[in-house]
Amino acid sequence: MKVTHVTIEPDVVTPVKLPAKTGEILVKNFTTGDLLVSIEKDDFTDNYVIIPSLMGEVLSENTTHASTRLYFFDDVYLKSSVGGEVEIRCLKV
């Protein structure tokens, strides 16, 4: 498993380049506030997941295309009202 550790600043969208393309990640929120996670750069209105403080969540992109292959991504965007540490693990590479 490939692991990325990130320090985020309050109220700033933090782009994270993952070490490999993946279709599934585990995000652990070590901050003291909620963490918003998106795979789309500027979309924190509709397409994001909220991970509560000191919790983790498996995120999977299961959009299928005509080739019936999963959509893989290598960029993740993080945002929180407080700064802190976040860990991201690529589960499917």
N, C-alpha and C positions, 0 to 999 in steps of 0.2 A: 504494500500500500504506500502510495506517495502522500506525504503530509506537508502542509504549508501552515506556518504560523504567521499571523498578521496582527499588527498593532493599529487600531483605528482611532481616528480623532473624532470628537463630538460633532454631529451635524454635517459631516463631510462624506460624500460618496467615495468609497475607497475601492478602486479597481484591483482585482487580484488575478494574476496570470497563473493558472494551475500548471503543475509540472508535466501534465499529460492531458490529452483529450479524454473526456470521460462522459458517461451517461448517468452517473450516480455519485453523489458526494455525501459525506457526513460533515455537518457543520456544528461545532461546539462553541457556544457563546459563553465566554468567561467574563463578560462585562457585567456591570450592575444594572443594566437596562435592557429593554427589548432590542433585538437585532433584526433589521430588515435585510433580506437576501434576495437578489435577483440575478438572472443570467442575461438580462437586457439592460444595457447601460443607463438609459435615462427613464426607465419605467418603474417608478416607485409609487404609482397610483393604482395599477391593476395587477401587475404581474410580479408579485413578490411574496415571500413567506416571512412570517414573524416568528422568531425564535426567542422565547422568554430568557431572562437572565439565568445564567448557570445551568442551561439546558442544552441539549443537542437534538439534531433532527437530520434524518436521511432525506435528501432531496433527489428526485429522479425525474429526468426529462424523458417522457415516454411518447413524445410526438412521433408518429410514424409517417414515412413518406412513401411514394409509389414503390420504392425498392424494398419496402417493409423493414428497413434498418432503422435503428434508434438514432435520434438526433444527439450527437455528441457535442460538447462544448468545452472550452478551455479558459473561459473568462467568467468570473463571478464578481458581483458588485455588492458591497456591504455598506450599510448605513445604520447609525445609532445616535440617540440623543446624548449618549455618554461615550467616552473613550474607553479603550480597554483591549484585551486580547481575544483573538478568535483563532480557532484551529479548523482547518479544512482537510479532509482525507478523501482522496480519489478512490472510490470503491470498485468501479468498473472501468477498466482502461483497455 
